[in-house]
Amino acid sequence: MKVAVTGLNNVDSPAPGVPVIRGIRDSGKFEGEIIGLLYDALEPGAYMKDVAERSYVIPYPSAGVDSFFQRIEYINAVENLNVIFPTLDAELFAFSKLANKLENLNIGMFIPTREQLVLRGKDKLFEFCHSQNIKAPFNVLCNSVNDLYSVSIPYPLVIKGIFYDAYIAHNFQEASAYFSKIAAKWGLPVIVQEFIEGEEFNVVALGDGEGGTVGAVASKKMYITEKGKGWAGVSIYDKELLDISKQIIEELKWRGGAEFEFVKKKETGEFYLLEINPRFPAWVYLAVGAGQNLPYAALQLALGEKPEQFENYEVGKIFIRYSWDLIVDMKKFEEITVQGVIKHE
């Protein structure tokens, strides 16, 4: 069996690919090879031993779905892939468009549908939560810096990209600077959101595509970087957090991994849903360590199998990220930049 996984970038804003692969390998049931799919020749996961047997560079989906598919088609001709496991927000629309073509190549996937991706979008989240009686920060969409003048949300407020990045702005000058930065990187519209002060919580979950939740693990952030990334966290049990997450999965009939980001409002203790990320988070390995191997269960679903449903997990398990310098021969870098593939045999 050969499973291709994207998102092997493991730097200060890590992608989920490496922890997803660790979960699949830790299952003790996987007999096959992992093929990495890279958007950059310097993604660290490509150089780590015991992560991927081989890794291939692929074009960004923004380069066009046709060229994107042609590269996947070539890799499949070489590797004969069984499953592709996308792990990044920005690529999911492209993969959803290619679902039928990949199925014709006998390549399985288990990702959200295009409709689900639209419904959980950051620009649609407030409306969706309102319809479900779930608390969420108020937001507006802005298509130019001038739109910020008419925003009625008081400072501090949050400036967010449609895919990634979020900054807290304390005045108009900061808001306009963050707006320009995000618009240049992720395009328009830019989201302006009400700032809710409080502690941050997260839930990682897996939906079976029929409204059921295969598993879900809640965590509390213990250390947050300047970019807002959780660098340490602990598994907790909170029935309200898990119930809200399962309610969303049931309503959307969510298909695949997801991360639900919450803040517990300081003044009232109420949970506000900040985001629904349509893939596993980079901290998904905490779920594995707590007793729910959600990455392997997602692989089973992609293969058409029915995974076990997780009911419980261990509370008090902590994840802590760390830096580790990889020393590799320059020939390996040349191999991937010139040939577009790196091999560990």
N, C-alpha and C positions, 0 to 999 in steps of 0.2 A: 504494500500500500504506500502511496505517496500523497502527502498532504502539503499543499503550498500555503504559507502564512505570510501576510504582509505586516508592516509596522515593526521592523527590527531596530528602529532608532531608539537608543537607550541612554539619552543624555539628560540635560537638566529638566527637559519636559518630555519624559519617556513615553514611548508608544506601548500598546498592549501586546505586541507580537511575542517578545521574549517570554513574559510570564504565561501567555497562552500556551506556548510550546512546552514550557516547563510542566504545566499542568497535564498536557497530553502525555508527555513522557512519564510523569510520575504515576499515571494511572496503573502501570504495571500490566496493562492489557494491550498497549499499542505495539504492534510489530510492523515496522515500516520505516520510511524515511521522511524527513522534513525538508521541504524545499523553500528557501527564503525568497521573497519577492521584494526588491529594494527600489526605492525612488532616488537613493543617493548612494554613491560608492563608499561613503564613510559611515554608513549605518553600522554601529558597533556589533549588533547581533550577527552580522555576516562573518565576523572575525572570531566570534566566540566558539570555542570547542563545545561539542555536545548540544548545540542549539540547532543548526541546520547542516545537513550533509553538503548541500550545494545551495548557492544563492544567485539569483539572476536580477539584473537591473531591468526595470520596466519603466515606460514613460508615464509622466503624470497624466491622470485622466483629462486634465484641462487641455492636453495636446490634441484631444479628439478621441472619441470612442473607437473609431475604426483602427487607428494606429495602436491604441491600447489593446484592442482585441487581437490584432495581428501578432503582437509580441506574446500575448498569452497563448495564442494558437501555436506559435513556434516553440515555446517552452514545453507545451503539452506534447508536441511531436517528439521532442527529445526525451521527456520524462514520463509521459503517459500518466497524468495526474488523476487521482481519484476524487480529491476534494480541494477547493480553494477556500481559505478561511480569512476573509478580509477583516481587518481590525481597526480601520481608520474612518472617521466620519466622512471626510471629503471624497473618499473613493466609493462610498456605498451606492450613490446614485448611478455611477458608471457600471458597477457590478450588477445592480438591479436591472439596468437596461440590457445587459448581456446574459441575463439568466437563461433565456431560451437557447441562445447559441452555445452556452457552456453545457447546458443539459444535452444538447445534440452531440457534444464531444464526450458525453458520459462523465462530466465533472459535476460533482455535487456541491451545493452551498446551502447554508441555512442562515439567511440574513433577512432583515425587514423588507417588506414590499415598498415600492415607491410611494404608495398612499400612506403607509405608516410613517415613512421618513418625513413626508410633508406635514402630517398631523402633529408630530412631536417637535417640529422645528421650533427654534428659539423665537421666531417671529409669530408663531401660532400658540405658544405655550400658555399665555395668559388666558386666551379665549377657551382653550381646552380645559384648563384647570377650573375656570369659572363654571363651565358646563358640568363638571364633576364634583362641585362643591369642595374643591381642594384649594387651599390658600396658596397664592403665588404673588410675587412682586408685580406691580403694575409696570407696563413698558409701552414705549412708542417706537415706531420705525422712522429713521431719518435718512434722507437721501442726499442731503447737503449740509454743510456747516451752518448755513443760514437757518436750517430747520431747528437748530438748537435754541434759537431765540424764542421760539414759540412753545418750547417744552415746559410744561407746568410742574414737572417733578422737582421737588426741592433738592438742593445740594446738602450733603454729598449724594451723588448718584453714580450709577455704573454704566460705562460705555463698553458694549460687547460686540464682537464680530459674529457674523452669521454662522460660522463654523467653529472658530477658536478665538481665544484671547478675551480678557476682560480687565478693565481698569476702573478704579474708584477715582472719580473726579470731584474735587472740592470747590471748584469755581469754573466759570465759563472758559477761562484761558486753558485750564487743564483739559476740560471736556473737548474743546476744539482741537487741541493737540492730539489727544487720544483718538478722536474721530478720524483725523487725517491719517494717523498711523494705521489704524485698523482698516480703513477704506482702501488704502494703498495695498495692503497685504491680502485682504479677504474680499474686497469688493463691497458693493452696496446691496441692500440697505444696511445701516449700522443701527444696532439696538441700544436705546437709552432706557435704563431700567431703574426702578426705585431701589434704593439701598436699604437692606434689612440688616441691622446689627445683631449679631448673636453667634453662637457656636455652630460649626459646620459638621454635618453628618452626611453619610452616603449609604446607598444600598446597591450592591451588585446583584443582578438577577438574570435568569434565563427563562424566556417564554417559549412554550411549545408550538406556537402558531395557531392554537385553537382556544386560547383564553386561559390556559393553565400555566401555573408557575412550576417549573422543574425544580428550582431552588432559588434561595435568596439569602444574602448575608448582609447585615448592617454593620457599619463601622463609624467611629468617631475620629476625626482628624486630631492628631496630637502635635504635629509640627507642619507648618505651612511655609512654603518658600515665598520669595518676593513675587514670583509669577502666579501665586495662588495654588500651587500644586502641593498636594499632601505628600510629605516626605516621611511621615510616620503616622500610623493609625492603629486602632485597636478594635477588634470585633466586639460588638455589643449586642444585646437583645433589647429591642424596643418594638412592642406590638404595633403601635401606631405607624411607625415608619414602614414596617413590613406590610401592614394592611393597605396603606396608601399605594405602595409599589405594586402589590398584587392586584389592587383595584384597577390601576392603569393598564397592567398587562392583560387583564380580563377584558377591559373596555376596548382596547386596541387590537386584541387578539395578537399580541406582540410575538414576533417571530425572530428568535435569536437572543443574543446577549444585550444587556442594557445596564446603564448606571443612572441612578436617580440621586440628584444632588439637592440637599436640604439645608436650610438654616433654621435654627431654633431661636425665634425672636426673643431678644434679651428682656424686653418689658413684659411680655405676656406668656412666654414659654410655648407658644404655638409654632408648629412646623410650617415653613413655607417651602414650596418646591421651586428650586432655582432653575434646574435644567433636567432634561431627559436626554442622555447621550446614547445613541443608537448602536452601541457596541460595548464590549467589556472594557473596563478601565484598566489603567496600568497597574493598579493594585489588586487585580483579580486573583493573584497568587495567594492573597490572604484568605480568600474563600477556600482555596485548595487546602491551605494549612489548617483551616478551621473545620475541615471535614466535608466540604462540598466541592467536588472537582467539576466545576461548571464548564471549563474549557473542553474536557473530555466528553462530557454529556452533550455539548454543542456539536462536537465531531460526530457522535453517534446519531444525532438528529440529521446531520448533513448526509450521513450514509443511509438514511431511511430506517434507522433502528430506533427503538423506544428505550431511552435511558431510565434508570431508577429515579424516583422522585425523592428529593431530599426534604426531610422534615425538620431536622435539628442541626445544630453546629456548635462548636466550642466557643464560648465567650471568654474574652481575656487573651486572645492570641494577638500579638503585636507584629506589624511589619515595619521594618526600618530600612530605608534605602541607603546605599553607600556607593562611593566612587571606587573604581578599580581600573588601573591602567593596563591596557592590553598592549603587549609588545609583539608586533608582527613584522615579517619581512616585507620590504618595499615591493618585492615581486608579486605578493598577494594583491596589493593595491593596483599594481599595473595590470594584473590578470583581470581584475573586475572592470577597470576603466577601459581597457583595450578590447577584451573579449566579451565583456558584459556578464561574466559568470565567475564565481569563485568556488573552488572545490576543496573539501577537507579530506578526501581519500588519501 
